Amino acid sequence: MNRYLKRPNDISTSISIEETGNENEEERENSTIGGETNKSKRARHGFSEVWNHFQKTTDKRNAKCQLCGKIYKTSGNTSNLLDHLKRSHPSYNQLPKPTKTIDNFFNNSVSYDTESARKKELDKALMSLIATDVQPFSVVEDTGFRDFVRCLDPRYVLPSRNTLKNVLMVNMYNETKSKLQTILNGLQHCAITTDLWTSRANESYPTVTCHFVTKDFVLRTAVLSTKKLLCSTNHNAENISISMRAVLEEWGLMEKVVAVVSDNASSMLKACELLQKRNLPCFAHTINLVVQDCLAQDYVKTTLGKCKKIVSYFKSSTISYEKFKADQGRDMPHSLKQEVPTRWNSALRMVESILLTNNSISNVLLMTPKAPLPLTADDIEFLQDLKQLLMPFDSATVQTSSSAAVTISLVVPLTCGLFKSLDELKSAMKTSEGHQACIFLLERIKKRLFPYEERTVTRLGTLLDPRFKKEGFLFPSNADGGTQFLQNVLSGMNKNNTMEQDNLEPSCSKNIHQSSQPPLLKFVGNKIASKVRSHQVDAIISLRQYSENENAALEIDPLQYWKNSSGQMSLIKSCSLRHLCVPATSTEAERMFSKTGAIISERRSSLKPKNVDMLLFVNKNCWVSKEL
């Protein structure tokens, strides 16, 4: 009777609805054997030989038989598990026991606790992967990715896509934003770029990027915002300025912005006026307008139209394209490039690819019925002239589009270089069309690019670059005007850095011991005592000393030059940090659009704007975590 009273109330039953109905294993071991009672304590959990053939499930309440796959409940004992082995696998004692290996240890180990340091580390690394490599949140549901992660670490349980989006991404965004805010709080000056972009979901995203020089003289770029306009139905200047003001005030940069770089759209120019911030039209965008004006001329459009027709033919015919590649006789044959209307340099790439493979193009077209006519010798000569004319513009665009180097100081010298280069090419043109295009481009440079020599931001940038100084200007009058303005800037900075009043500072102490001076030379002491130096004089002396020093080599980084400069030029050094942070182009904002297009892809075109903003912010500001 006692045997039944001691029996546990919860009789273990199998999930497969198989009832065991057996006696407790512990009671059998405690029964009398050979007239003696076994009073040994109950075996510790997990050390029974039963666990050689069973494996606990993740909830730790059930165990799965490794011989047949059936699952049984186990509430701290192994009675029903042992009974199953005796009934279903009577020869279990003769089965080989599994060898203890490190693989078995990891396979049988439990998952990381949600609060463990390792779990948090892996979650953060996963979120970083998604943001950096522009992966969708649903990647954690892909079978291949889950199998890969399980192979790397079986103890790591992937978070759900909602956890990634609503918890991990928000945490990483807040952490990065806090660190970036700390950096921006320590700045005195910065520049911003901005532009608008429309996604495939037909939503407008203005982006704002910030550019500044750190205390270690390193040029940095940070993304501040990629949010929808406050009023998404209106893209006028007032709406743009209100949205930009909200971003700048949020980051505390309203009074620190030196210049706003944008495209030449009238709405952007007007928005900067409303913000009372100096605007600098994007140099690359202005070059694009210059070249596009040339490509729109009839004598240029005719030849480029033939090229586009030929490229389209080969792109639409796989057989002809295979013949074209085979005719080149190369292991890695050249391909043809098609022009994109919004990118002028795509026309240059198309011309280069045609000139490079013209013989193979002609061979295939002449042997193929209903194919376009090949280019004539005159067409080829004009394309050669056009290539020579466009290459300097391409080089200038590449040099001023860097985000890791100072570019504002290059605008004026490159404008001068473009004009001189094309003026020299004018006599080298082989065709009348080429000569005509060269003259047209020279006139457009005068109209669109020459005004950069008269803009304050670009003039100061060139003067403060030790590689160029006054020698980077095309017109000496512009260099002199920029020097005069720089003197005024330095004078104002010097005034703000001193504690004196009335803008005067005696060069000597007034407490001169008059008694120690010879009587006949007393007038000299009086003049010395009354001698004063204004902030304007200090600025002139400092600037003259800088200008008379030898120009730095062209390969020198101007920021490193100022970092290693002597204390005598500390005033100009501070001024250089203020103005050399301005980028020459808004390409960094445009690069954001390429990244945004990758994020708002077909796999996740329904992303909410706030999630787009956070993903882009984390993606482009990954350097912040390494900075602090």
Buried (B, 14 or more C-beta within 10 A) or exposed (E): EEEEEEEEEEBBBBEEEBEBEBBBBBEEEBEEEEEEEEEEEEBEEEEBEBBBBBBBEEEEEBBBBEBEEBBBBBEEBBBBBBBBBEEEBEEBEEEEEEEEEEEEEEEEEEEBEEEEEEBBEBBBEBBBEBBEEBBBBEBBEEEEBEEEBEEEEBBBBBBEBEBBBEBBBBBBBEBBBEBBEEBBEEBEBBBBBBBBBEBEEEBBBBBBBBBBBBEEBBBBBBBBBBBBBEEEEEBEBEBBBBBBBEBBEEBEBBEBBBBBBBBBBEBBBBBBEBBEBBBBBBBBBBBBBBBBBBBEEEBBEEBBEBBBEBBEBBEEBEEBBEBBBEBBEEEEBBBBBBBEEEEBBBBBBBBBBBBBBBEBBBBBBEEBEEBBEBBEEEBBBBBBBBBBBBBBBBBBBEBBBBBEBBBBBBBBBBBBBBBEBBEEBBEEBEBEBBBBBBBBBBEBBEEBBBEBBBBBBBBBBBBBBBBBBBEBBBEEEBBEBBBEBBBEBBBBBBBEEEEEEEEEBEEEEEEEEEEEBEEEEEEEBEEBBEEEEBBBBBBBEBBEEBBEEEBBEEEEBBBEBBBEBEEEBEBBBBBBBBBBBBBBBBBBBBBBBEBBEEBBEEEBEEBEBEBBBBBBBBBBBBEBBEBE
